[in-house]
Amino acid sequence: MNLIYNFSAGPAMIPRDVLNQAKKELHNWKNLGSSIMEISHRSEEFIQMALEAEKDLRDLLKIPDSFKVLFCQGGARGQFSAIPMNLLNNLQTADYINSGYWSNSAFMEAKKYCTPRSIFIRETNGVKESLLPMHKWNINENSAYIHYCPNETIDGLSIYEEPVFENKIVVGDFSSFILSRSINIKNYDLIYAGAQKNIGPAGITIIIIRKNIIGYSSKMTPSILDYKKISDHHSMFNTPPTFAWYLSGLVFKWLKKQGGLKAIEKLNKKKSDLLYKKIDNSDFYINKINSKHRSQMNVVFHLVNPKLNYIFLKEASKTGLNYLRGHSIVGGMRASLYNAMPLEGVESLVKFMSYFEKRYG
């Protein structure tokens, strides 16, 4: 089979080594004669796997004991509802930093449960788009928490600055950012992430939450979204997505073998720098984002001649470069360079872009 590079924004590539291990173990996990998908989540073997997965995640992110790690369902969209229901038990207001599609989606969902404030931080200087630095965010002193999304997958925008806000609960949607680089967990109170980018298959959602903010949910919070209920039952209040949990654990071990987050951060920068360099040195492709806020995970670019979009995608796919179509909201192209995307995949894309420009430019 020809080598395929999957640039999908999510569900996204999973490391080939992980897929090969899962394939090998699929029918007979731990010599039990059964698949991981077939055994009870209450079994000794599954519980040991779950404990190892949490430990490996804690090691990678250096999560202190003052935080709980929860493995949940419902994706990031489920957390859009869970967060205000767990943190706003008396209908206080909250600040939602609006940097793009997903942060705004969280704000729109929160409106069902409280009166949130949307703080728009995008600005355009000439043709380049930027984001306001954190010290210029118009935070309400009475807000219960600040919610933001450090990486907007659709818009190709990232916030690399880490938050330092006194006497504020800081909540981050890290679905497409988690495990791509080192962060200081202590700067946050709650981080949540859907799995289908850098963690594993869709179906499981990770929550990293400071222990002292658990237990304040409203009475109307469904049990399946109640952080205290989930915590008290060790993420097994109901049957968890067992296969997704197992595969995520394999990804954590794979990341540790790569050298951890410092090593993967260095590789991710090398990959994105290579692609942005190709775009910047061309009159055929364009990226309209200030270099300080360009996403390393999701590189969004346009062809100067949009009539060539269909041909670009068709020919790219023939060479094994798949899922490069940009989101319908912004159009153009989007190359997602999550951890599992090897450098060779980006090199192949840059080589194809040079060929395409030479032929059609």
DAHU-V66364 format. One record per run of one state. SS is the DSSP state (A for helix, B for strand, O for the rest). FROM is the first residue (numbers start at 1). LEN is the number of residues. If there is no record, write none. Layout:
SS&FROM&LEN ; SS&FROM&LEN
This chain:
O&1&4 ; B&5&2 ; O&7&9 ; A&16&10 ; O&26&3 ; A&29&3 ; O&32&12 ; A&44&18 ; O&62&5 ; B&67&6 ; O&73&2 ; A&75&13 ; O&88&7 ; B&95&4 ; O&99&2 ; A&101&10 ; O&111&6 ; B&117&4 ; O&121&1 ; B&122&4 ; O&126&2 ; B&128&4 ; O&132&2 ; A&134&3 ; O&137&8 ; B&145&4 ; O&149&2 ; B&151&2 ; O&153&4 ; B&157&2 ; O&159&10 ; B&169&5 ; O&174&11 ; A&185&3 ; O&188&2 ; B&190&5 ; O&195&10 ; B&205&6 ; A&211&3 ; O&214&9 ; A&223&3 ; O&226&1 ; A&227&6 ; O&233&9 ; A&242&16 ; O&258&2 ; A&260&21 ; O&281&4 ; B&285&2 ; O&287&2 ; B&289&1 ; O&290&1 ; A&291&3 ; B&294&1 ; O&295&3 ; B&298&6 ; O&304&2 ; A&306&13 ; O&319&2 ; B&321&2 ; O&323&2 ; B&325&1 ; O&326&7 ; B&333&4 ; O&337&6 ; A&343&18 ; O&361&1
